[in-house]
Amino acid sequence: MMKIIFATGNEGKMREIRMIMSDIGADISSMKEEEIDIPIDENGTTFEENAAIKAKAVAAELKRLGRPAIVLADDSGLEVDYLNKEPGVYSARYMGEDTPYSIKNASLIKRLEGVPDEQRTARFVCVIAAVLPDGRCLETRAEVEGIIGYEEKGSNGFGYDPIFYLPEYGMYSAQLPPEEKNRISHRGKALEKMKKILSELH
Ligand code: IMP
């Protein structure tokens, strides 16, 4: 069975990833489950760079330990057009890593005060990097378009989901049932693309 280790410490993401990858017939574990605890300096300026940095760092550690596996990592974030695509690759670090999302979300809404719907466009972006045991690094990218709402709504999902309104669905990302979010989300789509690539490898 193919062994996949996902380089993230984020439980919300791990839940989504397990659900999406459940049909690939692979043994999927998190860094925590593999007891891999290495500092990773996400100093890239693009989602592509950061995803590759994370996957390569964990792959190097697994190689050192003599435990080869396919390592997946994602880098994702929210781009708000009116704010010159902020917070972008700094989405997790916006206003400080440990600042509650209720405060981060309130800040974005405040910065868009008085801005009409047509200028509130935003997107979630996700890049998945895979480092194979032979050292190859492959990447997929997907995006989901929406607009920044005027208040927080919904209690599903995580992060910026409560302020991300999906006009096509008539609801906020945090109001979508988890299976539905996985079907349409940036991460869901980027993972589906990666799943296809991985399943064609053997
Ligand atoms: P990363 O862990 O460096 O990829 O940071 C991703 C950050 O982007 C998260 O911590 C959230 O702030 C934001 N983000 C990414 N995907 C989502 C999502 O599906 N919903 C809400 N926020 C997200």
Residues whose N, C-alpha, C, O or C-beta is under 5 A from the ligand:
A	BS01	IMP	D74 D75 S76 G77 L78 S91 A92 F158 G159 Y160 D161
